[in-house]
Amino acid sequence: MVRPGTRGKSSSTLWSFRRELDACSPGTLDVMELCLRTDPRILNAAMEKDLSRKRKGLIFELANMHEEGLGRFQKHFGSLFRQEPDVLLRNARRDLRRVWLHSTPVREKQRVVDAWLKAGVARLENDGILAPLAVGRVILDPRSFPMQLVAGILENWRRFRTCGNPQCPAPYFLAKRETQRYCERGECTAYAQQQYALKWWDKEGWKRRAAKAAKSRKRRSRHGTRKKR
C-alpha cells in the first residue's frame, strides 16, 4: 500500500521502471537485471497495472465470445492464464453475461462472483491467493483464470452495458459515461444516430406537419376568398 504523501513519488518510480522495461528486449538478461534491482513493491504495482489491462480484455472477449471463437480465445488467453477446459469457459461466459445485464439483481451478481472466488480458492493444484513477503500483502494468483475473472468483474462491473444495436456483433461493452447506450463501433454509431433522428421526428415531426398543413389551408382559403371577389 502506498503511504499518504508518497503517491507521486511511487507513481514516478513506476513510470521510470516501465520506461526502462520498454527499452529492454523481451526475454533478455537486461530484463532480469532490471527486475532484480527494482523494489518488489514497484514490480508488483507494474504487474497489477498490466494485469488490469489484460483483465479488461479478458472479460470483454469472454462475454462476446461466439462458439466458433472458443479455440481462438483459448489460444490467446492460454498464454496469459493457465489453460482451462472448454466447459469451464462456457460456464464462465454464461455467468459473466448474467452479471453484465442490468436486469440481473445485484444479489444474484454477487452470488456469481462469490461462486467463482470460491472455485479459484478451492483448487488443490493451484493456490488462488498468494501471500508473498516481498510484496507485503495478499494478491490474487496472476495465472489463475477464475481469480482474474473475479478481479476483472470487480474492477469494471459498474461500466457493463449492452449495445442497443440488435445487429451488434459484440454487444457487451464497457461504457465511458453513465448514459451511454451504444458501443463505439462505426455501424452502431450510425444506428444510434438513426434512432435518435427517428425519435426526434416522432416527437417533433407531427408539429411541423401540422404547421405545414395549417399554412397550406390558410393559403387555399385566402385564394378562395379572392376568387369570390
N, C-alpha and C positions, 0 to 999 in steps of 0.2 A: 504494500500500500504506500502511496506517495504521501509524505508528511506535508502538513499545511505550510505554505510558503516555499516549497521546493518543486512545485509542479512545473514551473517554467524551466528550471534547471534540468529536471528529469526529461521534459519534452525535447529540450535542446540536445541532451545527450543521446536520446533515442534517435533523433533526426541525424546526428553525426554518425551514429552506428549504421543506420540504414544507408547513408551516403557511402560509407566505407565498404559496406557489404555489396552494394551495387557495383562498385568499382572492381570487385574481385571476380575472377572467373569461377562459375559454379563447380563444386566438387574438387577444388584445389586445396593445397596446403595453406594458402593465404586465408581462405575461409576459416579453416580450423584454428589458425593462429589468432585471427581476429576474435573468434568466439572464446578462446582460452583467456584472452586478456581483457575481456569485457565483463562487467558486473553481471552476475546471473539474473538479477532483477531486471536489468535492461534487456538481456536476452529473452526473458520471459515476456516482457512488455512487447517486444518486437514480434515474438511468436504469436501472442494474443491478437495483435493488430492484424497480422497476416491471416490468422485463423478466422477472425471475424469476417474478413472479406470472403474467404472460402466458404464459410457457413452461409453467407448470404447467397452465394452461387448455388450451394447445395440445396437449400430449401426451394429456391426458385426453379431449378432444374427438376427436382423431385416432384414438386406439385404439378408441373406442366408436362411431366414425362408421359409419353404415349407408350403403349405396349411394345411397339416395334422399336422404340428408343431405349429399351431396357439394357440391351447389350452395350450401347454407346455410353449410357450412364455408368454401368459397371466399369467399363474401360477407363473412363475419365476419372471418376472418384475413387476407383480401386487403388490408384496410386497415391491418394491423399489419406484414405482411411483403410482400415482392414476390410478385406473382401467379405461381403455378406451374401447369403443365399437370396435367390430371386424372390422367393416367397416373403422374406422379411422386408425387402424393398417395396414390394407391392402393398404390404400391410402398412408400412411407413407412409407411403403415398396416400393411401386411404385415410389414415389418421391425420396427416398433415392437411389434407383438403378439408376435413371436418373442422379443424382449428381455424383454417383460413376463412371460412364462411362467417359472415356477420350474424347469420341466423342461428348459429350454434351457441347455446348458452355458455357463459363463461365458466360455470361449474363443470360442464362437460369438457370444455377445452382444458381445464385444469386436470381433470382425470386422465386425459390423454397424455399430457406432459408428465404427470406422476408415473404413469404406467411405463413410459419409455425411460424415465430416470431409473426406476427400479430394475428394468430389464438390463440397463447398462451397468448397474452396480452388482447385480446378482450373477454375472457371468464368472464362472470358475477359472477360465483360462486367461482372462484379462481383467485387470482392475479398472473400473470405470472412473475412479477418483484417485489421484496421486497426491502425495504429501512430501514434495522434495524440500529438504532442509535448506538447500541453497537459495530457493525461491522465498521460503518463509511463510507459505500459505498453501492451502489445498488447491489443486487445479483439476479440471476435467481432462481425462486422458485424450490428448490430441489425435490419437489414432482410432478412437472408439467412435463408430458411426452413431450408435444410439445417443451417446453423451453429447456429441457435436450437433446432432439433430435437436436435442433439447435446448442447447445453448443458442442455436440459430432461431428457434421459435421465441425464446425469452427475449432475445435482442430485437426482434423485428415484428412481433405479432400485432402490435398496435397499428402497424402500417399495412397490414394484409388487406388487399382489395381484390375483387374480381371484375374484370373488364366488362363494360356494358355492351360491347360489340358482340353479338351472338356468334359471329364468324371468326372471332379472335383465335389464332392458333395457340396462344399461350395466355389464357385468361387470368391466371393467378399472378398478380404483380404487387410490388411494394410502392405504395403511394408516396409522393413527395409533399403532398399537402392534404389536409383533412377532407376537403370537399372533392378530391379527385375521383372520378368515376370511370375513367378510361385510361388504359395504358398508353404509352407514347409511341407505339408503332404507327407508321405512316397511314396505313389503311384504317386504323382505329381512330386516329385523329380526324381523318376525313369523315368517318362515320359519325363521330361526335359532333362535328360542325354541321353535318346534315340534320342530325336530330335536333340540335339547338335551333336551326333555321325553321324546321317544321313546327317545333314547339312554339316559337315566336309567332309564326304565321297563324297557327291555330288560335293563339291568344289575341293577336293584334290584327290579323288579316281581315277578319269579319268587319272590323271598324272601318278599314279602308274600303272594303267592298260596299258597305252601307253608305259611306260618304260619297263614293263614286256614283252609286245608284241614285242617291238623293240629288246630286248635282245634275245627273242626266235627266231626271224627272223635271227638275226646275227649268232646265234648258228647253225641254219639249213643251212645257207649259207656257213658257214665255213666247215661243214661236207660235203656238196655237192661238194665243191672245192677239198677236199681231195680225194673223190671217183674218180673224173675225172683224177687226177694224177695217 
